[in-house]
Amino acid sequence: MKTKIAHLRKQNKLSQEELAFAVGVTRQTITSIEVGKYTASLVLAYKIAKYFGKSIEEVFDFSDLEGF
């Protein structure tokens, strides 16, 4: 799944580690989400979006999901 997390992080001058700490996960989790190797749970997606003051749809691209 594509996300805008890396862009939002850089725009806000945040490291992966800083974002990870803010939302309660490891830096490796943020890295995996950014490169598309891991799909965030709904709760984590909400936390990340809320952290940036965005909706989930503004941060995560659901267009590649089949059947939607």
PDB file of N, H, CA, C and O in Angstrom:
ATOM      1  N   MET A   1       0.844  -1.174   0.000  1.00  0.00           N
ATOM      2  CA  MET A   1       0.000   0.000   0.000  1.00  0.00           C
ATOM      3  C   MET A   1       0.891   1.240   0.000  1.00  0.00           C
ATOM      4  O   MET A   1       1.853   1.329   0.764  1.00  0.00           O
ATOM      5  N   LYS A   2       0.565   2.175  -0.849  1.00  0.00           N
ATOM      6  H   LYS A   2      -0.216   2.103  -1.470  1.00  0.00           H
ATOM      7  CA  LYS A   2       1.325   3.412  -0.913  1.00  0.00           C
ATOM      8  C   LYS A   2       0.856   4.362   0.185  1.00  0.00           C
ATOM      9  O   LYS A   2      -0.320   4.400   0.547  1.00  0.00           O
ATOM     10  N   THR A   3       1.821   5.129   0.701  1.00  0.00           N
ATOM     11  H   THR A   3       2.776   5.098   0.407  1.00  0.00           H
ATOM     12  CA  THR A   3       1.488   6.110   1.731  1.00  0.00           C
ATOM     13  C   THR A   3       2.227   7.418   1.454  1.00  0.00           C
ATOM     14  O   THR A   3       3.142   7.478   0.634  1.00  0.00           O
ATOM     15  N   LYS A   4       1.806   8.443   2.154  1.00  0.00           N
ATOM     16  H   LYS A   4       1.062   8.394   2.820  1.00  0.00           H
ATOM     17  CA  LYS A   4       2.477   9.744   2.083  1.00  0.00           C
ATOM     18  C   LYS A   4       3.270  10.008   3.356  1.00  0.00           C
ATOM     19  O   LYS A   4       3.629  11.150   3.644  1.00  0.00           O
ATOM     20  N   ILE A   5       3.544   8.953   4.117  1.00  0.00           N
ATOM     21  H   ILE A   5       3.252   8.025   3.883  1.00  0.00           H
ATOM     22  CA  ILE A   5       4.202   9.122   5.409  1.00  0.00           C
ATOM     23  C   ILE A   5       5.586   9.742   5.249  1.00  0.00           C
ATOM     24  O   ILE A   5       5.917  10.693   5.957  1.00  0.00           O
ATOM     25  N   ALA A   6       6.397   9.225   4.336  1.00  0.00           N
ATOM     26  H   ALA A   6       6.129   8.453   3.760  1.00  0.00           H
ATOM     27  CA  ALA A   6       7.753   9.760   4.155  1.00  0.00           C
ATOM     28  C   ALA A   6       7.696  11.240   3.796  1.00  0.00           C
ATOM     29  O   ALA A   6       8.458  12.043   4.334  1.00  0.00           O
ATOM     30  N   HIS A   7       6.803  11.596   2.894  1.00  0.00           N
ATOM     31  H   HIS A   7       6.185  10.944   2.456  1.00  0.00           H
ATOM     32  CA  HIS A   7       6.655  12.999   2.491  1.00  0.00           C
ATOM     33  C   HIS A   7       6.249  13.870   3.682  1.00  0.00           C
ATOM     34  O   HIS A   7       6.820  14.939   3.897  1.00  0.00           O
ATOM     35  N   LEU A   8       5.270  13.411   4.446  1.00  0.00           N
ATOM     36  H   LEU A   8       4.806  12.542   4.272  1.00  0.00           H
ATOM     37  CA  LEU A   8       4.803  14.175   5.598  1.00  0.00           C
ATOM     38  C   LEU A   8       5.893  14.291   6.663  1.00  0.00           C
ATOM     39  O   LEU A   8       6.047  15.335   7.297  1.00  0.00           O
ATOM     40  N   ARG A   9       6.635  13.219   6.849  1.00  0.00           N
ATOM     41  H   ARG A   9       6.510  12.370   6.334  1.00  0.00           H
ATOM     42  CA  ARG A   9       7.737  13.255   7.822  1.00  0.00           C
ATOM     43  C   ARG A   9       8.760  14.302   7.432  1.00  0.00           C
ATOM     44  O   ARG A   9       9.163  15.127   8.252  1.00  0.00           O
ATOM     45  N   LYS A  10       9.181  14.266   6.168  1.00  0.00           N
ATOM     46  H   LYS A  10       8.854  13.597   5.501  1.00  0.00           H
ATOM     47  CA  LYS A  10      10.210  15.204   5.692  1.00  0.00           C
ATOM     48  C   LYS A  10       9.696  16.640   5.735  1.00  0.00           C
ATOM     49  O   LYS A  10      10.434  17.563   6.080  1.00  0.00           O
ATOM     50  N   GLN A  11       8.433  16.815   5.385  1.00  0.00           N
ATOM     51  H   GLN A  11       7.834  16.065   5.106  1.00  0.00           H
ATOM     52  CA  GLN A  11       7.820  18.142   5.423  1.00  0.00           C
ATOM     53  C   GLN A  11       7.830  18.710   6.846  1.00  0.00           C
ATOM     54  O   GLN A  11       7.965  19.917   7.047  1.00  0.00           O
ATOM     55  N   ASN A  12       7.686  17.820   7.820  1.00  0.00           N
ATOM     56  H   ASN A  12       7.576  16.840   7.657  1.00  0.00           H
ATOM     57  CA  ASN A  12       7.666  18.226   9.230  1.00  0.00           C
ATOM     58  C   ASN A  12       9.012  18.048   9.919  1.00  0.00           C
ATOM     59  O   ASN A  12       9.118  18.187  11.138  1.00  0.00           O
ATOM     60  N   LYS A  13      10.044  17.738   9.128  1.00  0.00           N
ATOM     61  H   LYS A  13       9.959  17.625   8.139  1.00  0.00           H
ATOM     62  CA  LYS A  13      11.416  17.563   9.640  1.00  0.00           C
ATOM     63  C   LYS A  13      11.488  16.561  10.791  1.00  0.00           C
ATOM     64  O   LYS A  13      12.105  16.810  11.827  1.00  0.00           O
ATOM     65  N   LEU A  14      10.827  15.405  10.569  1.00  0.00           N
ATOM     66  H   LEU A  14      10.326  15.202   9.727  1.00  0.00           H
ATOM     67  CA  LEU A  14      10.815  14.329  11.559  1.00  0.00           C
ATOM     68  C   LEU A  14      11.625  13.144  11.063  1.00  0.00           C
ATOM     69  O   LEU A  14      11.619  12.836   9.871  1.00  0.00           O
ATOM     70  N   SER A  15      12.308  12.491  11.959  1.00  0.00           N
ATOM     71  H   SER A  15      12.313  12.742  12.928  1.00  0.00           H
ATOM     72  CA  SER A  15      12.979  11.234  11.608  1.00  0.00           C
ATOM     73  C   SER A  15      11.966  10.098  11.748  1.00  0.00           C
ATOM     74  O   SER A  15      10.910  10.260  12.359  1.00  0.00           O
ATOM     75  N   GLN A  16      12.306   8.962  11.179  1.00  0.00           N
ATOM     76  H   GLN A  16      13.164   8.830  10.683  1.00  0.00           H
ATOM     77  CA  GLN A  16      11.448   7.785  11.349  1.00  0.00           C
ATOM     78  C   GLN A  16      11.351   7.439  12.824  1.00  0.00           C
ATOM     79  O   GLN A  16      10.286   7.049  13.303  1.00  0.00           O
ATOM     80  N   GLU A  17      12.440   7.576  13.540  1.00  0.00           N
ATOM     81  H   GLU A  17      13.305   7.893  13.151  1.00  0.00           H
ATOM     82  CA  GLU A  17      12.452   7.245  14.962  1.00  0.00           C
ATOM     83  C   GLU A  17      11.535   8.166  15.764  1.00  0.00           C
ATOM     84  O   GLU A  17      10.842   7.710  16.673  1.00  0.00           O
ATOM     85  N   GLU A  18      11.527   9.453  15.435  1.00  0.00           N
ATOM     86  H   GLU A  18      12.090   9.824  14.696  1.00  0.00           H
ATOM     87  CA  GLU A  18      10.659  10.400  16.139  1.00  0.00           C
ATOM     88  C   GLU A  18       9.181  10.084  15.897  1.00  0.00           C
ATOM     89  O   GLU A  18       8.373  10.107  16.825  1.00  0.00           O
ATOM     90  N   LEU A  19       8.843   9.792  14.654  1.00  0.00           N
ATOM     91  H   LEU A  19       9.499   9.774  13.900  1.00  0.00           H
ATOM     92  CA  LEU A  19       7.455   9.435  14.349  1.00  0.00           C
ATOM     93  C   LEU A  19       7.077   8.128  15.039  1.00  0.00           C
ATOM     94  O   LEU A  19       5.993   8.008  15.610  1.00  0.00           O
ATOM     95  N   ALA A  20       7.969   7.163  14.982  1.00  0.00           N
ATOM     96  H   ALA A  20       8.850   7.260  14.518  1.00  0.00           H
ATOM     97  CA  ALA A  20       7.704   5.868  15.621  1.00  0.00           C
ATOM     98  C   ALA A  20       7.420   6.044  17.108  1.00  0.00           C
ATOM     99  O   ALA A  20       6.466   5.470  17.634  1.00  0.00           O
ATOM    100  N   PHE A  21       8.240   6.829  17.778  1.00  0.00           N
ATOM    101  H   PHE A  21       9.015   7.295  17.351  1.00  0.00           H
ATOM    102  CA  PHE A  21       8.054   7.077  19.205  1.00  0.00           C
ATOM    103  C   PHE A  21       6.698   7.745  19.458  1.00  0.00           C
ATOM    104  O   PHE A  21       5.992   7.386  20.401  1.00  0.00           O
ATOM    105  N   ALA A  22       6.342   8.710  18.621  1.00  0.00           N
ATOM    106  H   ALA A  22       6.915   9.001  17.855  1.00  0.00           H
ATOM    107  CA  ALA A  22       5.096   9.460  18.800  1.00  0.00           C
ATOM    108  C   ALA A  22       3.859   8.574  18.666  1.00  0.00           C
ATOM    109  O   ALA A  22       2.850   8.815  19.329  1.00  0.00           O
ATOM    110  N   VAL A  23       3.930   7.549  17.813  1.00  0.00           N
ATOM    111  H   VAL A  23       4.750   7.352  17.274  1.00  0.00           H
ATOM    112  CA  VAL A  23       2.758   6.694  17.595  1.00  0.00           C
ATOM    113  C   VAL A  23       2.888   5.325  18.264  1.00  0.00           C
ATOM    114  O   VAL A  23       2.000   4.483  18.129  1.00  0.00           O
ATOM    115  N   GLY A  24       3.983   5.100  18.980  1.00  0.00           N
ATOM    116  H   GLY A  24       4.704   5.783  19.089  1.00  0.00           H
ATOM    117  CA  GLY A  24       4.117   3.890  19.786  1.00  0.00           C
ATOM    118  C   GLY A  24       4.547   2.632  19.066  1.00  0.00           C
ATOM    119  O   GLY A  24       4.137   1.532  19.438  1.00  0.00           O
ATOM    120  N   VAL A  25       5.378   2.781  18.024  1.00  0.00           N
ATOM    121  H   VAL A  25       5.711   3.674  17.722  1.00  0.00           H
ATOM    122  CA  VAL A  25       5.902   1.616  17.308  1.00  0.00           C
ATOM    123  C   VAL A  25       7.418   1.763  17.161  1.00  0.00           C
ATOM    124  O   VAL A  25       7.997   2.744  17.627  1.00  0.00           O
ATOM    125  N   THR A  26       8.051   0.797  16.521  1.00  0.00           N
ATOM    126  H   THR A  26       7.581   0.000  16.143  1.00  0.00           H
ATOM    127  CA  THR A  26       9.493   0.882  16.303  1.00  0.00           C
ATOM    128  C   THR A  26       9.800   1.612  14.995  1.00  0.00           C
ATOM    129  O   THR A  26       8.938   1.735  14.125  1.00  0.00           O
ATOM    130  N   ARG A  27      11.020   2.085  14.870  1.00  0.00           N
ATOM    131  H   ARG A  27      11.720   1.985  15.576  1.00  0.00           H
ATOM    132  CA  ARG A  27      11.467   2.723  13.632  1.00  0.00           C
ATOM    133  C   ARG A  27      11.342   1.759  12.468  1.00  0.00           C
ATOM    134  O   ARG A  27      11.001   2.162  11.356  1.00  0.00           O
ATOM    135  N   GLN A  28      11.620   0.481  12.721  1.00  0.00           N
ATOM    136  H   GLN A  28      11.898   0.154  13.624  1.00  0.00           H
ATOM    137  CA  GLN A  28      11.538  -0.529  11.670  1.00  0.00           C
ATOM    138  C   GLN A  28      10.112  -0.646  11.127  1.00  0.00           C
ATOM    139  O   GLN A  28       9.918  -0.883   9.935  1.00  0.00           O
ATOM    140  N   THR A  29       9.126  -0.481  11.991  1.00  0.00           N
ATOM    141  H   THR A  29       9.284  -0.289  12.960  1.00  0.00           H
ATOM    142  CA  THR A  29       7.731  -0.525  11.546  1.00  0.00           C
ATOM    143  C   THR A  29       7.448   0.628  10.598  1.00  0.00           C
ATOM    144  O   THR A  29       6.827   0.432   9.554  1.00  0.00           O
ATOM    145  N   ILE A  30       7.893   1.817  10.947  1.00  0.00           N
ATOM    146  H   ILE A  30       8.397   1.976  11.795  1.00  0.00           H
ATOM    147  CA  ILE A  30       7.689   2.988  10.078  1.00  0.00           C
ATOM    148  C   ILE A  30       8.393   2.771   8.745  1.00  0.00           C
ATOM    149  O   ILE A  30       7.827   3.057   7.689  1.00  0.00           O
ATOM    150  N   THR A  31       9.620   2.270   8.786  1.00  0.00           N
ATOM    151  H   THR A  31      10.080   2.037   9.643  1.00  0.00           H
ATOM    152  CA  THR A  31      10.358   1.985   7.551  1.00  0.00           C
ATOM    153  C   THR A  31       9.582   1.005   6.684  1.00  0.00           C
ATOM    154  O   THR A  31       9.423   1.232   5.485  1.00  0.00           O
ATOM    155  N   SER A  32       9.101  -0.071   7.272  1.00  0.00           N
ATOM    156  H   SER A  32       9.230  -0.254   8.247  1.00  0.00           H
ATOM    157  CA  SER A  32       8.368  -1.102   6.526  1.00  0.00           C
ATOM    158  C   SER A  32       7.088  -0.555   5.907  1.00  0.00           C
ATOM    159  O   SER A  32       6.736  -0.924   4.787  1.00  0.00           O
ATOM    160  N   ILE A  33       6.392   0.315   6.621  1.00  0.00           N
ATOM    161  H   ILE A  33       6.678   0.615   7.532  1.00  0.00           H
ATOM    162  CA  ILE A  33       5.172   0.917   6.079  1.00  0.00           C
ATOM    163  C   ILE A  33       5.525   1.831   4.907  1.00  0.00           C
ATOM    164  O   ILE A  33       4.853   1.816   3.875  1.00  0.00           O
ATOM    165  N   GLU A  34       6.575   2.622   5.072  1.00  0.00           N
ATOM    166  H   GLU A  34       7.120   2.634   5.910  1.00  0.00           H
ATOM    167  CA  GLU A  34       6.968   3.563   4.018  1.00  0.00           C
ATOM    168  C   GLU A  34       7.369   2.873   2.721  1.00  0.00           C
ATOM    169  O   GLU A  34       7.094   3.391   1.638  1.00  0.00           O
ATOM    170  N   VAL A  35       8.009   1.721   2.813  1.00  0.00           N
ATOM    171  H   VAL A  35       8.233   1.301   3.692  1.00  0.00           H
ATOM    172  CA  VAL A  35       8.455   1.016   1.597  1.00  0.00           C
ATOM    173  C   VAL A  35       7.429  -0.001   1.097  1.00  0.00           C
ATOM    174  O   VAL A  35       7.662  -0.678   0.095  1.00  0.00           O
ATOM    175  N   GLY A  36       6.303  -0.109   1.787  1.00  0.00           N
ATOM    176  H   GLY A  36       6.114   0.441   2.600  1.00  0.00           H
ATOM    177  CA  GLY A  36       5.233  -0.979   1.327  1.00  0.00           C
ATOM    178  C   GLY A  36       5.373  -2.446   1.689  1.00  0.00           C
ATOM    179  O   GLY A  36       4.686  -3.290   1.114  1.00  0.00           O
ATOM    180  N   LYS A  37       6.251  -2.765   2.633  1.00  0.00           N
ATOM    181  H   LYS A  37       6.809  -2.079   3.100  1.00  0.00           H
ATOM    182  CA  LYS A  37       6.423  -4.160   3.059  1.00  0.00           C
ATOM    183  C   LYS A  37       5.463  -4.545   4.178  1.00  0.00           C
ATOM    184  O   LYS A  37       5.305  -5.725   4.491  1.00  0.00           O
ATOM    185  N   TYR A  38       4.832  -3.557   4.773  1.00  0.00           N
ATOM    186  H   TYR A  38       4.960  -2.598   4.519  1.00  0.00           H
ATOM    187  CA  TYR A  38       3.934  -3.797   5.900  1.00  0.00           C
ATOM    188  C   TYR A  38       2.744  -2.858   5.772  1.00  0.00           C
ATOM    189  O   TYR A  38       2.910  -1.679   5.456  1.00  0.00           O
ATOM    190  N   THR A  39       1.556  -3.370   6.014  1.00  0.00           N
ATOM    191  H   THR A  39       1.421  -4.328   6.270  1.00  0.00           H
ATOM    192  CA  THR A  39       0.357  -2.547   5.999  1.00  0.00           C
ATOM    193  C   THR A  39      -0.023  -2.248   7.443  1.00  0.00           C
ATOM    194  O   THR A  39      -0.176  -3.156   8.260  1.00  0.00           O
ATOM    195  N   ALA A  40      -0.169  -0.989   7.737  1.00  0.00           N
ATOM    196  H   ALA A  40      -0.045  -0.251   7.073  1.00  0.00           H
ATOM    197  CA  ALA A  40      -0.503  -0.576   9.101  1.00  0.00           C
ATOM    198  C   ALA A  40      -1.896  -1.070   9.486  1.00  0.00           C
ATOM    199  O   ALA A  40      -2.803  -1.125   8.656  1.00  0.00           O
ATOM    200  N   SER A  41      -2.044  -1.422  10.747  1.00  0.00           N
ATOM    201  H   SER A  41      -1.307  -1.377  11.421  1.00  0.00           H
ATOM    202  CA  SER A  41      -3.374  -1.757  11.259  1.00  0.00           C
ATOM    203  C   SER A  41      -4.229  -0.490  11.223  1.00  0.00           C
ATOM    204  O   SER A  41      -3.709   0.617  11.087  1.00  0.00           O
ATOM    205  N   LEU A  42      -5.518  -0.662  11.345  1.00  0.00           N
ATOM    206  H   LEU A  42      -5.940  -1.562  11.456  1.00  0.00           H
ATOM    207  CA  LEU A  42      -6.415   0.485  11.345  1.00  0.00           C
ATOM    208  C   LEU A  42      -6.074   1.438  12.485  1.00  0.00           C
ATOM    209  O   LEU A  42      -6.079   2.656  12.305  1.00  0.00           O
ATOM    210  N   VAL A  43      -5.783   0.890  13.645  1.00  0.00           N
ATOM    211  H   VAL A  43      -5.779  -0.099  13.792  1.00  0.00           H
ATOM    212  CA  VAL A  43      -5.448   1.717  14.809  1.00  0.00           C
ATOM    213  C   VAL A  43      -4.167   2.507  14.550  1.00  0.00           C
ATOM    214  O   VAL A  43      -4.107   3.703  14.838  1.00  0.00           O
ATOM    215  N   LEU A  44      -3.149   1.849  14.010  1.00  0.00           N
ATOM    216  H   LEU A  44      -3.198   0.878  13.775  1.00  0.00           H
ATOM    217  CA  LEU A  44      -1.890   2.537  13.733  1.00  0.00           C
ATOM    218  C   LEU A  44      -2.072   3.571  12.629  1.00  0.00           C
ATOM    219  O   LEU A  44      -1.522   4.669  12.721  1.00  0.00           O
ATOM    220  N   ALA A  45      -2.830   3.245  11.593  1.00  0.00           N
ATOM    221  H   ALA A  45      -3.276   2.353  11.518  1.00  0.00           H
ATOM    222  CA  ALA A  45      -3.093   4.197  10.510  1.00  0.00           C
ATOM    223  C   ALA A  45      -3.771   5.444  11.077  1.00  0.00           C
ATOM    224  O   ALA A  45      -3.434   6.567  10.701  1.00  0.00           O
ATOM    225  N   TYR A  46      -4.724   5.239  11.979  1.00  0.00           N
ATOM    226  H   TYR A  46      -4.997   4.327  12.285  1.00  0.00           H
ATOM    227  CA  TYR A  46      -5.421   6.360  12.611  1.00  0.00           C
ATOM    228  C   TYR A  46      -4.448   7.213  13.415  1.00  0.00           C
ATOM    229  O   TYR A  46      -4.486   8.441  13.334  1.00  0.00           O
ATOM    230  N   LYS A  47      -3.574   6.570  14.193  1.00  0.00           N
ATOM    231  H   LYS A  47      -3.544   5.572  14.260  1.00  0.00           H
ATOM    232  CA  LYS A  47      -2.604   7.311  15.010  1.00  0.00           C
ATOM    233  C   LYS A  47      -1.675   8.145  14.138  1.00  0.00           C
ATOM    234  O   LYS A  47      -1.396   9.302  14.453  1.00  0.00           O
ATOM    235  N   ILE A  48      -1.197   7.562  13.044  1.00  0.00           N
ATOM    236  H   ILE A  48      -1.424   6.622  12.788  1.00  0.00           H
ATOM    237  CA  ILE A  48      -0.283   8.278  12.150  1.00  0.00           C
ATOM    238  C   ILE A  48      -1.010   9.461  11.507  1.00  0.00           C
ATOM    239  O   ILE A  48      -0.490  10.577  11.487  1.00  0.00           O
ATOM    240  N   ALA A  49      -2.194   9.217  10.991  1.00  0.00           N
ATOM    241  H   ALA A  49      -2.616   8.311  11.007  1.00  0.00           H
ATOM    242  CA  ALA A  49      -2.959  10.290  10.357  1.00  0.00           C
ATOM    243  C   ALA A  49      -3.264  11.406  11.353  1.00  0.00           C
ATOM    244  O   ALA A  49      -3.100  12.586  11.043  1.00  0.00           O
ATOM    245  N   LYS A  50      -3.706  11.029  12.539  1.00  0.00           N
ATOM    246  H   LYS A  50      -3.840  10.071  12.791  1.00  0.00           H
ATOM    247  CA  LYS A  50      -4.034  12.015  13.573  1.00  0.00           C
ATOM    248  C   LYS A  50      -2.795  12.817  13.955  1.00  0.00           C
ATOM    249  O   LYS A  50      -2.885  14.024  14.180  1.00  0.00           O
ATOM    250  N   TYR A  51      -1.652  12.168  14.031  1.00  0.00           N
ATOM    251  H   TYR A  51      -1.579  11.188  13.848  1.00  0.00           H
ATOM    252  CA  TYR A  51      -0.405  12.860  14.383  1.00  0.00           C
ATOM    253  C   TYR A  51      -0.134  14.006  13.408  1.00  0.00           C
ATOM    254  O   TYR A  51       0.298  15.086  13.811  1.00  0.00           O
ATOM    255  N   PHE A  52      -0.392  13.760  12.125  1.00  0.00           N
ATOM    256  H   PHE A  52      -0.743  12.883  11.798  1.00  0.00           H
ATOM    257  CA  PHE A  52      -0.146  14.768  11.098  1.00  0.00           C
ATOM    258  C   PHE A  52      -1.356  15.693  10.873  1.00  0.00           C
ATOM    259  O   PHE A  52      -1.291  16.601  10.044  1.00  0.00           O
ATOM    260  N   GLY A  53      -2.450  15.467  11.602  1.00  0.00           N
ATOM    261  H   GLY A  53      -2.503  14.729  12.275  1.00  0.00           H
ATOM    262  CA  GLY A  53      -3.630  16.294  11.442  1.00  0.00           C
ATOM    263  C   GLY A  53      -4.359  16.037  10.131  1.00  0.00           C
ATOM    264  O   GLY A  53      -4.970  16.940   9.559  1.00  0.00           O
ATOM    265  N   LYS A  54      -4.288  14.794   9.662  1.00  0.00           N
ATOM    266  H   LYS A  54      -3.792  14.061  10.127  1.00  0.00           H
ATOM    267  CA  LYS A  54      -4.893  14.404   8.383  1.00  0.00           C
ATOM    268  C   LYS A  54      -5.891  13.280   8.610  1.00  0.00           C
ATOM    269  O   LYS A  54      -5.924  12.667   9.677  1.00  0.00           O
ATOM    270  N   SER A  55      -6.709  13.018   7.588  1.00  0.00           N
ATOM    271  H   SER A  55      -6.683  13.516   6.721  1.00  0.00           H
ATOM    272  CA  SER A  55      -7.573  11.841   7.624  1.00  0.00           C
ATOM    273  C   SER A  55      -6.748  10.644   7.149  1.00  0.00           C
ATOM    274  O   SER A  55      -5.699  10.811   6.527  1.00  0.00           O
ATOM    275  N   ILE A  56      -7.221   9.459   7.442  1.00  0.00           N
ATOM    276  H   ILE A  56      -8.073   9.323   7.948  1.00  0.00           H
ATOM    277  CA  ILE A  56      -6.517   8.249   6.999  1.00  0.00           C
ATOM    278  C   ILE A  56      -6.377   8.252   5.477  1.00  0.00           C
ATOM    279  O   ILE A  56      -5.330   7.885   4.943  1.00  0.00           O
ATOM    280  N   GLU A  57      -7.439   8.668   4.784  1.00  0.00           N
ATOM    281  H   GLU A  57      -8.290   8.967   5.218  1.00  0.00           H
ATOM    282  CA  GLU A  57      -7.416   8.672   3.316  1.00  0.00           C
ATOM    283  C   GLU A  57      -6.404   9.666   2.754  1.00  0.00           C
ATOM    284  O   GLU A  57      -5.931   9.490   1.632  1.00  0.00           O
ATOM    285  N   GLU A  58      -6.069  10.693   3.504  1.00  0.00           N
ATOM    286  H   GLU A  58      -6.453  10.837   4.416  1.00  0.00           H
ATOM    287  CA  GLU A  58      -5.073  11.663   3.051  1.00  0.00           C
ATOM    288  C   GLU A  58      -3.644  11.132   3.194  1.00  0.00           C
ATOM    289  O   GLU A  58      -2.727  11.632   2.543  1.00  0.00           O
ATOM    290  N   VAL A  59      -3.459  10.126   4.038  1.00  0.00           N
ATOM    291  H   VAL A  59      -4.204   9.720   4.567  1.00  0.00           H
ATOM    292  CA  VAL A  59      -2.126   9.581   4.292  1.00  0.00           C
ATOM    293  C   VAL A  59      -1.903   8.251   3.571  1.00  0.00           C
ATOM    294  O   VAL A  59      -0.802   7.977   3.093  1.00  0.00           O
ATOM    295  N   PHE A  60      -2.943   7.433   3.495  1.00  0.00           N
ATOM    296  H   PHE A  60      -3.838   7.655   3.883  1.00  0.00           H
ATOM    297  CA  PHE A  60      -2.829   6.100   2.906  1.00  0.00           C
ATOM    298  C   PHE A  60      -3.610   6.026   1.602  1.00  0.00           C
ATOM    299  O   PHE A  60      -4.738   6.511   1.521  1.00  0.00           O
ATOM    300  N   ASP A  61      -3.010   5.418   0.577  1.00  0.00           N
ATOM    301  H   ASP A  61      -2.093   5.024   0.642  1.00  0.00           H
ATOM    302  CA  ASP A  61      -3.643   5.289  -0.738  1.00  0.00           C
ATOM    303  C   ASP A  61      -4.280   3.907  -0.851  1.00  0.00           C
ATOM    304  O   ASP A  61      -3.580   2.899  -0.946  1.00  0.00           O
ATOM    305  N   PHE A  62      -5.606   3.867  -0.840  1.00  0.00           N
ATOM    306  H   PHE A  62      -6.174   4.686  -0.763  1.00  0.00           H
ATOM    307  CA  PHE A  62      -6.343   2.616  -0.896  1.00  0.00           C
ATOM    308  C   PHE A  62      -6.717   2.210  -2.323  1.00  0.00           C
ATOM    309  O   PHE A  62      -7.411   1.212  -2.513  1.00  0.00           O
ATOM    310  N   SER A  63      -6.278   2.952  -3.308  1.00  0.00           N
ATOM    311  H   SER A  63      -5.714   3.763  -3.154  1.00  0.00           H
ATOM    312  CA  SER A  63      -6.702   2.714  -4.689  1.00  0.00           C
ATOM    313  C   SER A  63      -6.218   1.377  -5.258  1.00  0.00           C
ATOM    314  O   SER A  63      -6.796   0.875  -6.223  1.00  0.00           O
ATOM    315  N   ASP A  64      -5.183   0.806  -4.683  1.00  0.00           N
ATOM    316  H   ASP A  64      -4.713   1.214  -3.900  1.00  0.00           H
ATOM    317  CA  ASP A  64      -4.673  -0.464  -5.208  1.00  0.00           C
ATOM    318  C   ASP A  64      -5.343  -1.690  -4.592  1.00  0.00           C
ATOM    319  O   ASP A  64      -4.985  -2.820  -4.923  1.00  0.00           O
ATOM    320  N   LEU A  65      -6.311  -1.478  -3.697  1.00  0.00           N
ATOM    321  H   LEU A  65      -6.602  -0.560  -3.428  1.00  0.00           H
ATOM    322  CA  LEU A  65      -7.025  -2.594  -3.099  1.00  0.00           C
ATOM    323  C   LEU A  65      -8.061  -3.124  -4.078  1.00  0.00           C
ATOM    324  O   LEU A  65      -8.833  -2.355  -4.651  1.00  0.00           O
ATOM    325  N   GLU A  66      -8.076  -4.428  -4.267  1.00  0.00           N
ATOM    326  H   GLU A  66      -7.448  -5.052  -3.802  1.00  0.00           H
ATOM    327  CA  GLU A  66      -9.030  -5.035  -5.189  1.00  0.00           C
ATOM    328  C   GLU A  66     -10.428  -5.061  -4.583  1.00  0.00           C
ATOM    329  O   GLU A  66     -10.595  -5.257  -3.380  1.00  0.00           O
ATOM    330  N   GLY A  67     -11.415  -4.863  -5.426  1.00  0.00           N
ATOM    331  H   GLY A  67     -11.279  -4.704  -6.404  1.00  0.00           H
ATOM    332  CA  GLY A  67     -12.792  -4.975  -5.004  1.00  0.00           C
ATOM    333  C   GLY A  67     -13.376  -3.733  -4.366  1.00  0.00           C
ATOM    334  O   GLY A  67     -14.486  -3.780  -3.837  1.00  0.00           O
ATOM    335  N   PHE A  68     -12.651  -2.617  -4.403  1.00  0.00           N
ATOM    336  H   PHE A  68     -11.749  -2.579  -4.832  1.00  0.00           H
ATOM    337  CA  PHE A  68     -13.169  -1.375  -3.798  1.00  0.00           C
ATOM    338  C   PHE A  68     -13.284  -0.291  -4.825  1.00  0.00           C
ATOM    339  O   PHE A  68     -13.701   0.822  -4.503  1.00  0.00           O
TER     340      PHE A  68
END
